[in-house]
Amino acid sequence: MIFRLAKADLLFGRLVNFCIVAGMVAVVAPLMLLFSLRYGILTNLEHELSANPLNLEIKMLTGYSLKPDFVESLRHNEHVDFAIGVTRSLSVTCDVSFQGKARSAVEAVPSAEGDPVVRWSGLEYDLGTDGSYVSAQLAKELGLKVGDTLKLAVSRQLGGVRQVASTELTVHGILGAAYVSRLQLYLPQSILVAMEDYRDGFDPPPLGAGEKLNPTPRTFSKVRLYAKSLEDVPPLSLMLREHYNISDKLSDIEGIKAIGRVLSTVFWTVAILSASGGLVALGGLIFSNLTRRRLDLALLNLTGLSTAQIYALILLEYSLLGFFAYAISLALYLTAGWAFNWVFAANLQGDQVASTLTFWHLLLALAATVGICALIALACAVFQVRRLKVAAVLRES
């Protein structure tokens, strides 16, 4: 019965109800579009930073004597995604050849399970002990493809004699050019350790027979270090900067946060001003509409509807009006959002969009629109119904 009464009443007062819905749409639709632009712009900026693992990397600029325990402690840090020890800078270069083509001064980089550069290149780590990942530039210059076997050579001067040791490695993947731009070879850490020991005068496998091994405890010069996310870079950088000379993308990240703060300030200023004016206007419309309907409410009360049922009727009516306003606002937002994305398509990359909202954003907008409309209606109803004197209203009429 309540639903039938609400339906009939909405149709009867459709002109006034249209004005109420139009007033809500005038506030809700622009706010949805404005928030979608704020969210879309920030999402794109954050994606451009976080989509490239180089922006999450923290580099040590000078060499140190780092124990394996220190590297292990970094791996267990809550802000660290990946950490692996790196040997001295002078010992990481090597010569790489394949089918008569050769390149010298190729940089060898230690890799292990969970390497973000490997992961973001769309590869699964499976190097084993004799595998390698090559940069796109190295693969192009040597004509390498997955499954090929390349030759890695390391030279040294020992007793005034130049010596060269080599080993063969299988190409397990080609790293993305966006993440590795130089001539680089990603190898198991054990091979880089062997390269360093070989240059120090030892005979480690797989570059030697293993007859003369390095007896000193292992230390590393640097650490390849990546934070888990953009939010993890500042605390990790702050912790390391106290003791080490490092470089990071902290300034870029702070720039994104500053843009976010500016956009948030603009959005919330406009939202508060618009919502305040909209709430006052909506409250005035609902209150005047209920004042106009005092006779109808009195007659409903006289015919047997309780006060609670009258409240329920008013709540249902204005909840439906709030839903209609949201539906129209959603349609307008989707249309305007599509237009913005079409206009800025040339300035966006891949699947990026200028205007976007998540499912939860849309659900929150629905709850806010219907809920606020219903609460204002309930407040006005309580004020009107409590002052309602059926006999007095009938006499006035």
C-alpha positions as CSV (number, residue, x, y, z in Angstrom):
1,M,0.0,0.0,0.0
2,I,2.8,2.4,0.9
3,F,4.5,1.8,-2.4
4,R,1.3,2.4,-4.4
5,L,0.6,5.6,-2.5
6,A,4.2,6.8,-3.2
7,K,3.9,6.0,-6.9
8,A,0.5,7.8,-7.2
9,D,1.8,10.8,-5.3
10,L,5.0,11.1,-7.3
11,L,3.0,11.0,-10.6
12,F,0.4,13.5,-9.2
13,G,3.1,16.0,-8.2
14,R,5.4,15.3,-11.1
15,L,6.2,18.9,-11.9
16,V,7.4,19.7,-8.4
17,N,9.2,16.4,-8.2
18,F,10.9,17.1,-11.6
19,C,12.3,20.4,-10.1
20,I,13.6,18.5,-7.1
21,V,15.3,15.9,-9.3
22,A,16.7,18.6,-11.6
23,G,18.1,20.5,-8.6
24,M,19.9,17.3,-7.3
25,V,21.3,16.5,-10.8
26,A,22.7,20.0,-11.1
27,V,24.9,19.3,-8.1
28,V,25.6,15.5,-8.3
29,A,26.5,15.3,-12.0
30,P,29.2,18.0,-12.0
31,L,30.7,16.6,-8.7
32,M,30.9,13.1,-10.3
33,L,32.6,14.5,-13.4
34,L,35.0,16.7,-11.4
35,F,36.0,13.8,-9.1
36,S,36.4,11.4,-12.0
37,L,38.9,13.9,-13.6
38,R,40.8,14.3,-10.4
39,Y,40.9,10.5,-9.9
40,G,41.8,9.8,-13.6
41,I,44.6,12.4,-13.7
42,L,46.2,11.2,-10.5
43,T,45.8,7.5,-11.5
44,N,47.6,8.2,-14.8
45,L,50.4,10.0,-13.1
46,E,50.9,7.4,-10.4
47,H,50.6,4.6,-13.0
48,E,53.4,6.2,-15.1
49,L,55.7,6.2,-12.1
50,S,54.7,2.8,-10.6
51,A,54.5,1.0,-13.9
52,N,58.2,1.4,-14.4
53,P,60.3,-0.4,-11.8
54,L,63.1,2.0,-12.3
55,N,61.0,4.6,-10.4
56,L,60.9,2.3,-7.5
57,E,64.7,1.6,-7.5
58,I,67.0,3.1,-4.9
59,K,70.6,3.2,-6.2
60,M,73.8,3.3,-4.2
61,L,76.1,5.8,-5.8
62,T,79.3,4.7,-4.2
63,G,80.8,1.4,-3.3
64,Y,80.7,-0.1,0.2
65,S,81.6,-3.3,2.0
66,L,78.2,-4.8,2.6
67,K,77.8,-8.1,4.4
68,P,75.3,-10.7,3.1
69,D,73.4,-10.3,6.5
70,F,72.7,-6.7,5.6
71,V,71.3,-7.6,2.2
72,E,69.2,-10.3,3.8
73,S,67.8,-7.8,6.4
74,L,66.8,-5.5,3.5
75,R,64.9,-8.4,1.9
76,H,62.8,-8.7,5.1
77,N,62.1,-5.0,5.3
78,E,58.4,-4.3,5.0
79,H,59.1,-1.6,2.4
80,V,61.4,-3.7,0.1
81,D,60.1,-5.6,-2.9
82,F,63.5,-6.9,-4.1
83,A,67.1,-6.7,-2.9
84,I,70.3,-8.5,-4.1
85,G,74.0,-7.8,-3.6
86,V,76.1,-6.4,-6.4
87,T,79.8,-6.9,-6.8
88,R,82.4,-4.2,-7.5
89,S,81.7,-1.9,-10.5
90,L,85.0,-2.8,-12.1
91,S,84.2,-6.5,-12.1
92,V,80.7,-6.5,-13.6
93,T,81.8,-5.8,-17.2
94,C,82.2,-8.7,-19.7
95,D,82.5,-9.5,-23.4
96,V,79.5,-11.3,-25.0
97,S,79.6,-13.0,-28.4
98,F,77.2,-15.0,-30.5
99,Q,77.7,-16.5,-34.0
100,G,80.7,-14.3,-34.9
101,K,79.2,-11.1,-33.4
102,A,80.7,-9.7,-30.2
103,R,80.1,-6.8,-27.9
104,S,82.6,-5.6,-25.2
105,A,82.0,-3.8,-22.0
106,V,78.5,-5.4,-21.5
107,E,77.3,-4.8,-18.0
108,A,76.4,-7.9,-16.0
109,V,73.5,-7.4,-13.5
110,P,72.7,-9.9,-10.7
111,S,69.1,-11.2,-10.8
112,A,67.1,-13.6,-8.7
113,E,63.5,-14.8,-8.1
114,G,61.2,-11.8,-7.8
115,D,63.3,-9.4,-9.9
116,P,60.9,-6.5,-10.8
117,V,62.6,-5.8,-14.1
118,V,62.1,-9.4,-15.1
119,R,58.5,-9.4,-13.9
120,W,57.5,-6.2,-15.6
121,S,59.1,-7.5,-18.8
122,G,56.5,-10.2,-18.8
123,L,59.0,-13.0,-17.9
124,E,59.0,-15.6,-15.2
125,Y,62.3,-16.1,-13.4
126,D,63.9,-19.4,-14.5
127,L,67.6,-18.7,-14.9
128,G,68.9,-21.7,-12.9
129,T,72.7,-21.6,-12.8
130,D,73.5,-21.0,-16.5
131,G,70.6,-18.9,-17.8
132,S,70.5,-15.2,-18.7
133,Y,68.2,-12.4,-19.7
134,V,69.5,-9.9,-22.2
135,S,68.5,-6.3,-22.9
136,A,66.6,-5.6,-26.1
137,Q,69.5,-3.5,-27.4
138,L,72.0,-6.4,-26.8
139,A,69.6,-8.9,-28.4
140,K,69.2,-6.6,-31.4
141,E,72.9,-6.0,-31.9
142,L,73.9,-9.7,-31.6
143,G,70.8,-11.2,-33.2
144,L,69.9,-13.1,-30.1
145,K,66.5,-14.8,-29.4
146,V,65.1,-16.9,-26.6
147,G,66.8,-20.3,-26.6
148,D,70.1,-19.2,-28.1
149,T,73.4,-19.9,-26.3
150,L,75.8,-17.0,-26.0
151,K,79.4,-16.9,-24.8
152,L,80.4,-14.7,-21.8
153,A,84.1,-13.9,-21.5
154,V,86.0,-12.3,-18.7
155,S,89.7,-11.1,-18.9
156,R,92.3,-10.4,-16.3
157,Q,96.0,-9.5,-15.9
158,L,97.8,-12.1,-13.8
159,G,101.6,-12.0,-13.5
160,G,101.9,-9.7,-16.4
161,V,99.9,-12.1,-18.6
162,R,96.5,-11.4,-20.0
163,Q,94.1,-14.3,-19.4
164,V,90.6,-14.9,-20.6
165,A,88.0,-17.3,-19.1
166,S,84.6,-17.9,-20.6
167,T,81.3,-19.8,-20.1
168,E,78.2,-20.4,-22.1
169,L,74.8,-19.2,-21.1
170,T,71.3,-19.8,-22.5
171,V,69.1,-16.9,-23.3
172,H,65.8,-17.3,-21.3
173,G,64.2,-14.0,-22.2
174,I,64.6,-10.5,-23.6
175,L,64.0,-7.6,-21.2
176,G,61.7,-4.8,-22.0
177,A,63.4,-1.8,-23.7
178,A,61.5,0.6,-21.4
179,Y,63.2,-0.9,-18.4
180,V,66.7,-1.7,-19.7
181,S,68.1,0.7,-22.3
182,R,71.8,-0.2,-22.2
183,L,73.9,-3.3,-23.2
184,Q,73.1,-5.4,-20.1
185,L,73.0,-9.1,-19.2
186,Y,71.0,-10.3,-16.2
187,L,72.6,-13.3,-14.6
188,P,72.5,-15.4,-11.5
189,Q,74.4,-13.7,-8.7
190,S,76.8,-16.7,-8.5
191,I,78.2,-15.9,-11.9
192,L,78.9,-12.2,-11.0
193,V,80.6,-13.5,-7.8
194,A,82.7,-15.8,-10.0
195,M,83.6,-12.9,-12.3
196,E,84.8,-10.8,-9.4
197,D,86.8,-13.7,-7.9
198,Y,88.4,-14.5,-11.3
199,R,89.6,-10.9,-11.6
200,D,91.0,-11.1,-8.1
201,G,93.2,-14.0,-9.1
202,F,91.1,-17.0,-8.1
203,D,89.8,-19.9,-10.2
204,P,86.1,-20.1,-9.5
205,P,83.6,-22.2,-11.5
206,P,82.1,-21.8,-14.1
207,L,85.0,-19.6,-15.2
208,G,87.7,-22.0,-13.9
209,A,88.2,-25.5,-12.6
210,G,87.6,-24.5,-9.0
211,E,91.2,-25.4,-7.9
212,K,91.7,-22.0,-6.2
213,L,88.7,-20.5,-4.5
214,N,88.4,-17.2,-2.6
215,P,88.7,-18.0,1.1
216,T,87.7,-14.5,2.4
217,P,84.1,-13.9,3.6
218,R,81.9,-12.6,0.9
219,T,81.0,-8.9,0.8
220,F,79.1,-6.8,-1.8
221,S,79.8,-3.3,-3.1
222,K,76.2,-2.2,-3.6
223,V,72.6,-3.5,-3.5
224,R,70.1,-3.6,-6.3
225,L,67.1,-2.4,-4.3
226,Y,63.4,-1.8,-5.2
227,A,60.6,-0.5,-3.0
228,K,57.2,-2.3,-3.1
229,S,55.3,0.8,-4.1
230,L,55.5,4.6,-4.5
231,E,54.4,5.0,-0.8
232,D,57.3,2.8,0.3
233,V,60.1,4.8,-1.4
234,P,60.1,7.8,1.1
235,P,60.6,5.7,4.3
236,L,63.1,3.4,2.7
237,S,65.0,6.3,1.2
238,L,65.0,8.1,4.5
239,M,66.4,5.0,6.3
240,L,69.2,4.4,3.8
241,R,70.1,8.1,3.4
242,E,71.4,8.3,6.9
243,H,74.3,5.9,6.2
244,Y,74.7,5.7,2.4
245,N,75.0,7.9,-0.6
246,I,71.9,7.0,-2.7
247,S,69.7,8.3,-5.5
248,D,66.0,7.8,-6.0
249,K,62.9,9.2,-7.7
250,L,61.7,10.7,-4.4
251,S,61.4,14.2,-6.0
252,D,59.2,12.9,-8.8
253,I,57.0,11.0,-6.3
254,E,56.7,14.1,-4.1
255,G,55.7,16.1,-7.2
256,I,52.9,13.7,-7.8
257,K,51.7,14.0,-4.2
258,A,51.8,17.8,-4.5
259,I,49.7,17.7,-7.6
260,G,47.3,15.4,-5.7
261,R,47.1,17.8,-2.8
262,V,46.3,20.7,-5.2
263,L,43.7,18.7,-7.1
264,S,42.1,17.5,-3.8
265,T,42.0,21.1,-2.4
266,V,40.3,22.3,-5.6
267,F,37.9,19.4,-5.6
268,W,36.8,19.6,-2.0
269,T,36.5,23.4,-2.2
270,V,34.2,23.2,-5.2
271,A,32.4,20.1,-3.7
272,I,31.7,21.8,-0.3
273,L,30.5,25.0,-1.9
274,S,28.3,23.2,-4.4
275,A,27.0,20.7,-1.9
276,S,26.2,23.4,0.6
277,G,24.2,25.4,-1.9
278,G,22.6,22.2,-3.2
279,L,21.6,21.0,0.3
280,V,20.0,24.4,1.2
281,A,18.1,24.5,-2.1
282,L,17.0,20.8,-1.8
283,G,15.9,21.4,1.8
284,G,13.9,24.4,0.8
285,L,12.2,22.5,-2.1
286,I,11.3,19.5,0.1
287,F,10.1,21.6,3.0
288,S,7.9,23.8,0.8
289,N,6.6,20.7,-1.0
290,L,5.6,19.1,2.3
291,T,4.0,22.3,3.5
292,R,1.9,22.4,0.3
293,R,0.8,18.8,1.0
294,R,-0.3,19.4,4.7
295,L,-3.9,18.7,3.7
296,D,-2.9,15.4,2.0
297,L,-0.9,14.3,5.0
298,A,-3.8,15.2,7.3
299,L,-6.3,13.2,5.3
300,L,-3.9,10.2,5.2
301,N,-3.6,10.4,9.0
302,L,-7.4,10.7,9.3
303,T,-8.0,7.7,7.1
304,G,-5.9,5.5,9.4
305,L,-2.3,5.9,8.4
306,S,0.0,6.1,11.5
307,T,2.7,8.6,11.9
308,A,5.3,5.9,11.2
309,Q,3.6,5.0,8.0
310,I,3.5,8.6,6.9
311,Y,7.2,8.9,7.6
312,A,7.8,5.7,5.6
313,L,5.8,7.1,2.7
314,I,7.8,10.3,2.6
315,L,11.1,8.4,2.9
316,L,10.2,6.1,0.1
317,E,9.1,9.0,-2.2
318,Y,12.3,11.0,-1.7
319,S,14.5,7.9,-1.8
320,L,13.0,7.2,-5.3
321,L,13.6,10.8,-6.3
322,G,17.2,10.6,-5.1
323,F,17.6,7.4,-7.1
324,F,16.2,9.0,-10.3
325,A,18.5,12.0,-9.8
326,Y,21.5,9.6,-9.4
327,A,20.5,7.7,-12.6
328,I,20.3,10.9,-14.6
329,S,23.6,12.2,-13.1
330,L,25.3,8.9,-13.9
331,A,24.1,9.1,-17.5
332,L,25.4,12.7,-17.8
333,Y,28.7,11.8,-16.2
334,L,29.2,8.8,-18.5
335,T,28.5,11.0,-21.5
336,A,30.7,13.9,-20.4
337,G,33.4,11.5,-19.3
338,W,33.4,9.8,-22.7
339,A,33.7,13.2,-24.3
340,F,36.7,14.1,-22.2
341,N,38.4,10.8,-22.9
342,W,37.8,11.3,-26.6
343,V,39.2,14.8,-26.6
344,F,42.3,13.9,-24.6
345,A,42.9,10.5,-26.3
346,A,45.8,11.8,-28.3
347,N,47.6,12.9,-25.1
348,L,47.1,9.6,-23.3
349,Q,49.0,6.3,-23.6
350,G,47.6,2.8,-23.9
351,D,44.5,2.2,-21.9
352,Q,44.8,5.5,-19.9
353,V,41.7,7.7,-19.5
354,A,41.3,11.3,-18.3
355,S,38.0,10.6,-16.6
356,T,37.2,7.4,-14.7
357,L,35.5,6.2,-11.5
358,T,35.6,2.8,-9.9
359,F,32.6,0.7,-9.1
360,W,33.0,1.6,-5.4
361,H,33.0,5.3,-6.3
362,L,29.7,4.9,-8.2
363,L,28.2,2.9,-5.3
364,L,29.3,5.6,-2.8
365,A,27.8,8.3,-5.0
366,L,24.5,6.4,-5.1
367,A,24.4,5.9,-1.4
368,A,25.2,9.6,-0.7
369,T,22.6,10.9,-3.2
370,V,19.8,8.7,-2.0
371,G,20.8,8.9,1.7
372,I,21.1,12.7,1.9
373,C,17.9,13.2,0.0
374,A,16.1,10.7,2.4
375,L,17.6,12.3,5.5
376,I,16.6,15.8,4.5
377,A,13.1,14.6,3.7
378,L,12.8,12.8,7.0
379,A,13.9,15.9,8.9
380,C,11.3,18.0,7.1
381,A,8.7,15.4,7.6
382,V,9.3,15.1,11.3
383,F,9.0,18.9,11.6
384,Q,5.8,19.1,9.6
385,V,4.0,16.0,10.9
386,R,4.7,16.8,14.5
387,R,3.0,20.2,14.0
388,L,0.2,18.6,12.1
389,K,-3.2,19.2,13.6
390,V,-5.8,17.4,11.5
391,A,-8.8,19.6,12.6
392,A,-6.9,22.8,12.2
393,V,-5.8,21.8,8.7
394,L,-9.3,20.8,7.7
395,R,-10.6,24.1,8.9
396,E,-8.0,26.1,7.0
397,S,-8.9,24.1,3.9
